[in-house]
Each structure stands twice: as C-alpha cells, then as structure tokens.
C-alpha cells in the first residue's frame, strides 16, 4: 500500500486560501481575496484578484507590507472600493482605494 505524505503544520498553513468571493452586479466578473503566507515577514498576505468575463483570474493589488480587504462592487460594476493597509501605521485618509474596470 502506498503511503501518503503527511502534511506538516507549515504545509497546511502555507496553503493559499480564497475568501470574500463577490460576483459583480452585472454578473460578468468575480472578485475575491487570496490569502498566502509570507514566511520571511511572518505574516499573511491578502490581495484582491479578479476574473473578468470568465477569463483566468489575475491579481489586482500588491501591497508589499500591507493587505487589501472588504472589497465592494459599485452598482454599475465599473468600480471596486476596498480597504488597503499600506504598512504598520494606517492613516484613515489613505485607507480607502478604488479601482476602475
């Protein structure tokens, strides 16, 4: 009988996960948060990804020291609002971001 490799705690924690899946109001696009582990910085990295018109998903945010969260579609599906922590000391006036599609 073949033995399956036992996963370590680090293997399990390192699995990429998806959350906050949102379908655009027009039904054409899917937005989600992808979470991965940054072992070097000892933190989780959460970034926004999108699949437009059933195409392969691609990353739309890249915060080197922060995270993106709480995405929301505009009613016309042309804008995405989200929160973006840009570092250790987030400032309220720089915490909200918008993307146009």
C-alpha positions as CSV (number, residue, x, y, z in Angstrom):
1,X,0.0,0.0,0.0
2,X,1.3,3.4,-0.9
3,X,1.8,5.8,1.9
4,X,0.5,9.3,1.5
5,X,2.9,12.1,2.6
6,X,1.8,13.5,5.9
7,X,1.5,17.3,5.8
8,X,3.3,19.3,8.4
9,X,1.7,22.2,10.2
10,X,3.7,24.6,8.0
11,X,2.4,22.8,4.8
12,X,-1.2,23.3,6.0
13,X,-0.7,27.0,7.0
14,X,1.0,27.6,3.6
15,X,-2.0,26.6,1.6
16,X,-3.4,29.5,-0.4
17,X,-7.0,30.3,0.5
18,X,-9.8,32.3,-1.1
19,X,-12.4,34.4,0.7
20,X,-14.9,37.2,0.2
21,X,-16.0,36.0,-3.2
22,X,-18.2,38.6,-4.9
23,X,-20.0,38.4,-8.2
24,X,-20.3,41.8,-9.9
25,X,-23.9,43.2,-10.1
26,X,-23.9,42.7,-13.9
27,X,-22.9,39.0,-13.4
28,X,-19.8,39.2,-15.6
29,X,-16.9,39.3,-13.1
30,X,-15.8,37.6,-9.9
31,X,-13.8,39.4,-7.3
32,X,-12.1,37.6,-4.4
33,X,-9.4,37.8,-1.8
34,X,-6.5,35.4,-2.0
35,X,-4.5,34.8,1.2
36,X,-1.0,33.4,1.3
37,X,1.7,33.1,3.9
38,X,4.8,35.4,3.8
39,X,7.2,33.3,6.0
40,X,10.0,35.8,5.6
41,X,7.9,38.7,7.1
42,X,6.0,36.3,9.4
43,X,2.6,37.5,8.2
44,X,-0.4,36.7,6.0
45,X,-0.7,38.5,2.7
46,X,-4.2,39.2,1.5
47,X,-4.6,40.6,-2.1
48,X,-7.5,41.2,-4.4
49,X,-7.9,39.0,-7.5
50,X,-10.5,39.3,-10.3
51,X,-11.8,37.1,-13.1
52,X,-13.3,39.2,-15.9
53,X,-15.8,37.6,-18.3
54,X,-14.9,34.0,-17.2
55,X,-11.2,34.6,-18.0
56,X,-8.3,33.3,-15.9
57,X,-8.1,35.3,-12.6
58,X,-5.4,37.8,-12.1
59,X,-4.1,39.8,-9.1
60,X,-5.2,43.5,-9.0
61,X,-3.5,44.6,-5.8
62,X,0.0,44.2,-4.4
63,X,0.7,45.6,-1.0
64,X,4.3,44.7,-0.1
65,X,3.8,45.4,3.7
66,X,0.0,45.5,3.9
67,X,-3.2,43.9,2.9
68,X,-6.3,44.6,0.9
69,X,-9.7,43.8,2.4
70,X,-13.5,44.4,2.3
71,X,-14.0,44.8,-1.4
72,X,-17.3,46.1,-2.7
73,X,-18.6,46.5,-6.3
74,X,-20.3,49.7,-7.5
75,X,-23.9,49.2,-8.7
76,X,-22.8,49.6,-12.3
77,X,-19.9,47.0,-11.9
78,X,-17.4,49.6,-13.1
79,X,-15.7,50.3,-9.8
80,X,-14.4,48.4,-6.8
81,X,-13.9,50.0,-3.4
82,X,-11.7,48.3,-0.9
83,X,-9.6,48.9,2.2
84,X,-5.9,48.9,1.9
85,X,-3.5,48.8,4.8
86,X,-0.2,50.2,3.4
87,X,2.0,49.5,6.4
88,X,2.3,49.5,10.1
89,X,0.5,52.8,10.7
90,X,-2.5,53.0,8.5
91,X,-3.9,56.5,8.1
92,X,-7.7,57.0,7.7
93,X,-7.4,59.3,4.7
94,X,-5.2,56.8,2.8
95,X,-7.1,53.7,3.8
96,X,-9.8,53.6,1.1
97,X,-9.0,52.7,-2.5
98,X,-10.9,52.5,-5.8
99,X,-10.3,50.6,-9.0
100,X,-12.0,51.2,-12.3
101,X,-12.9,48.5,-14.8
